Amino acid sequence: MKIWLILLLLTFNISEAQIPNGVIIVQYNSDWNKANEIKVKKIKDVDILKLYLSEHPNIFEKNKIKYLPTLVLYKNKEEVIRIESDLSLELPENVSEIMYDEIEKLIKKRF
């Protein structure tokens, strides 16, 4: 029940073209490119969200998403790092490593 409430709240916030506070990874993609999505492992205190162009075109436009897929790490609504696909519509092979390194830096800054 708690998870559904969180998802509902995230959906409401996202539908208003806002990224929630906290640390969040957003994977921007399209329905026709799901084969090139990456699996992001759950990390404590980091939310993971997938957005599709067909469902949230205004968010894609507002956040200037030009390549699919694109992975963006946000902290308190501020973009920390953006990783975009290339012409093959695939993210770099080391995308997870890059994201986890950035998250580790954010966690270390807390202390």
Secondary structure, DSSP 8 states (H G I E B T S, - for coil): -HHHHHHHHHHHHHHTT---SSEEEEEEE-GGGGGG------BTTEEEEEEETTT-HHHHHHTT--SSSEEEEEETTEEEEEEE--TTS---TTHHHHHHHHHHHHHHHH-
